Amino acid sequence: MDNMKEYLVVGGVALVVGGLLGWAGHGLTGYSMTTETVTATQDWRTACPAATIKDQNCEIVQDILDGQTHNEIARVAIAHDNGKPVLGFTMPLGVALEPGMGLVFGTDPEKAVPFRTCTSQGCVAEIPLDAKIQASLDAGKDGRMLVSGLDNKRVAIPLSLKGFSEAQRVYRSNEAKRGSWFWRMWQ
């Protein structure tokens, strides 16, 4: 091999190695294990506690606001309960507890979700995030939550999936970093 080819090969290898080292260095300096992150994607946001907090996970949240007053009327969150993903709802106080709430995506049949408890923030319902619900979320079928008021009239609260796919991507990326041995090594 003549000198020119040797220089080109060595230069190319040095460029690739330098690029990889720069990429790895940027990753190490660009991710803080002690910083809480919140990423908004249209109607959803992904909130992650600092990676140094071991017993908490990220969650994907949508606050549903009244169209006129802009007050929060409901909250939807995907989180973990004992290590398993759940879809949780916080509905306003004053809903009828006995029938629970209903969840509908697109033209799918209504899924009944019982209320678990009520707090000062509202009444909480929770359902395991199974493959069928995940498929409906992934398909982007907007949904509605059905609740009964104390007068037994059913009210539909719209659930938008605008930005859900991106929020889920951010969630998975952040959870992968939080659980990665590579990032744990740098604590």
C-alpha positions as CSV (number, residue, x, y, z in Angstrom):
1,M,0.0,0.0,0.0
2,D,1.4,3.4,-0.9
3,N,1.7,6.3,1.6
4,M,-1.4,8.1,0.3
5,K,-3.7,5.1,0.8
6,E,-2.2,4.5,4.3
7,Y,-2.9,8.2,5.2
8,L,-6.5,7.9,4.0
9,V,-7.2,4.7,5.9
10,V,-5.6,6.0,9.1
11,G,-7.4,9.3,8.7
12,G,-10.8,7.5,8.1
13,V,-10.3,5.3,11.2
14,A,-9.3,8.3,13.3
15,L,-12.4,10.2,12.1
16,V,-14.7,7.3,13.0
17,V,-13.0,6.8,16.4
18,G,-13.2,10.5,17.1
19,G,-16.8,10.6,16.2
20,L,-17.7,7.7,18.5
21,L,-15.7,9.2,21.4
22,G,-17.4,12.6,20.8
23,W,-20.9,11.0,20.7
24,A,-20.2,9.0,23.9
25,G,-18.8,12.1,25.6
26,H,-21.8,14.1,24.7
27,G,-24.1,11.4,26.0
28,L,-22.2,11.4,29.3
29,T,-22.3,15.1,29.8
30,G,-25.8,15.6,28.4
31,Y,-27.7,13.3,30.8
32,S,-27.9,14.3,34.4
33,M,-28.8,11.6,36.8
34,T,-30.0,14.1,39.4
35,T,-32.4,16.2,37.3
36,E,-36.1,15.7,37.0
37,T,-37.4,16.0,33.5
38,V,-40.7,17.0,32.0
39,T,-41.2,16.9,28.2
40,A,-44.4,18.2,26.6
41,T,-45.7,16.7,23.4
42,Q,-49.0,18.3,22.2
43,D,-51.7,17.1,24.6
44,W,-49.4,14.9,26.7
45,R,-46.4,15.3,28.8
46,T,-43.8,12.8,30.1
47,A,-42.5,13.4,33.6
48,C,-39.5,11.6,35.0
49,P,-38.0,11.8,38.5
50,A,-34.3,12.0,38.9
51,A,-32.6,8.7,38.0
52,T,-31.1,8.6,41.4
53,I,-34.6,8.0,42.9
54,K,-34.9,4.3,42.5
55,D,-38.4,3.6,43.7
56,Q,-40.2,5.9,41.2
57,N,-40.8,5.6,37.5
58,C,-41.6,8.1,34.7
59,E,-45.2,8.7,33.8
60,I,-47.2,10.0,30.8
61,V,-49.9,12.5,31.7
62,Q,-52.7,14.4,30.1
63,D,-54.6,17.1,32.0
64,I,-58.0,17.5,30.5
65,L,-59.2,21.1,30.7
66,D,-62.7,22.7,30.5
67,G,-62.9,24.4,27.1
68,Q,-64.4,27.6,28.6
69,T,-62.8,28.1,32.1
70,H,-59.5,26.2,31.3
71,N,-59.8,24.5,34.7
72,E,-58.7,20.9,35.0
73,I,-61.6,18.5,35.0
74,A,-59.8,15.2,34.7
75,R,-56.3,13.7,34.6
76,V,-55.1,10.6,32.8
77,A,-51.8,9.1,33.6
78,I,-49.8,6.0,32.5
79,A,-47.7,4.9,35.4
80,H,-46.5,1.8,37.3
81,D,-48.2,0.1,40.2
82,N,-46.0,-2.6,41.8
83,G,-43.9,-2.7,38.6
84,K,-46.8,-3.2,36.2
85,P,-48.1,-0.4,33.8
86,V,-51.5,1.0,34.7
87,L,-53.8,3.6,33.1
88,G,-55.0,5.8,35.9
89,F,-57.8,8.5,35.9
90,T,-58.6,11.2,38.3
91,M,-62.1,12.5,37.9
92,P,-63.8,15.5,39.5
93,L,-65.5,15.1,42.8
94,G,-69.2,14.7,42.5
95,V,-69.2,11.7,40.2
96,A,-71.4,8.7,41.0
97,L,-69.1,6.1,42.4
98,E,-71.2,3.0,42.1
99,P,-71.3,2.7,38.3
100,G,-67.6,3.5,38.0
101,M,-66.4,5.1,34.8
102,G,-66.4,3.9,31.2
103,L,-63.5,4.1,28.8
104,V,-64.0,4.0,25.0
105,F,-61.5,4.3,22.2
106,G,-62.8,4.8,18.7
107,T,-65.6,2.3,18.0
108,D,-64.3,-0.2,20.6
109,P,-66.9,-1.4,23.2
110,E,-67.0,0.4,26.5
111,K,-64.6,-0.9,29.2
112,A,-65.8,-0.5,32.8
113,V,-63.3,0.9,35.2
114,P,-64.2,0.9,38.9
115,F,-63.3,3.9,41.2
116,R,-60.7,2.9,43.7
117,T,-60.9,5.9,46.1
118,C,-61.6,9.6,46.3
119,T,-59.1,12.3,47.5
120,S,-59.2,16.0,47.7
121,Q,-58.1,16.1,44.1
122,G,-60.9,13.9,42.8
123,C,-62.0,10.3,42.4
124,V,-59.4,7.8,41.2
125,A,-59.9,4.9,38.9
126,E,-57.2,2.6,37.7
127,I,-57.0,-0.2,35.1
128,P,-54.1,-2.4,34.1
129,L,-52.6,-1.3,30.8
130,D,-53.1,-4.5,28.9
131,A,-52.2,-5.2,25.2
132,K,-55.7,-4.3,23.9
133,I,-55.7,-0.8,25.6
134,Q,-52.1,-0.3,24.5
135,A,-53.1,-1.2,20.9
136,S,-55.9,1.4,21.0
137,L,-53.5,4.0,22.3
138,D,-50.9,3.1,19.7
139,A,-53.6,3.2,16.9
140,G,-54.3,6.9,17.9
141,K,-58.0,6.4,18.3
142,D,-59.2,9.3,20.4
143,G,-61.2,8.2,23.3
144,R,-63.7,9.3,25.8
145,M,-64.2,8.7,29.5
146,L,-67.8,8.2,30.6
147,V,-68.9,9.2,34.1
148,S,-72.2,9.6,35.8
149,G,-72.9,12.6,37.9
150,L,-74.9,12.4,41.1
151,D,-78.0,13.0,39.0
152,N,-77.2,9.7,37.1
153,K,-76.7,11.5,33.8
154,R,-73.7,10.2,31.8
155,V,-71.1,12.7,30.7
156,A,-68.5,12.0,28.1
157,I,-65.1,13.6,28.7
158,P,-62.9,13.6,25.5
159,L,-59.4,11.9,25.7
160,S,-57.1,13.2,23.0
161,L,-54.2,11.1,21.7
162,K,-52.4,14.0,20.0
163,G,-48.8,13.6,20.9
164,F,-49.2,10.3,22.7
165,S,-46.8,8.4,20.4
166,E,-44.0,10.9,20.9
167,A,-44.7,11.1,24.7
168,Q,-44.5,7.3,24.8
169,R,-41.2,7.3,22.9
170,V,-39.7,9.9,25.4
171,Y,-41.1,7.7,28.2
172,R,-39.4,4.6,26.9
173,S,-36.1,6.4,26.2
174,N,-36.0,7.9,29.7
175,E,-37.0,4.6,31.4
176,A,-34.2,2.8,29.5
177,K,-31.7,5.3,30.6
178,R,-32.9,5.2,34.2
179,G,-32.5,1.4,34.3
180,S,-29.4,1.1,32.2
181,W,-26.2,-0.3,33.8
182,F,-24.2,2.1,31.7
183,W,-25.8,5.2,33.3
184,R,-25.8,3.6,36.8
185,M,-22.0,3.2,36.4
186,W,-21.7,7.0,36.3
187,Q,-23.6,7.7,39.5
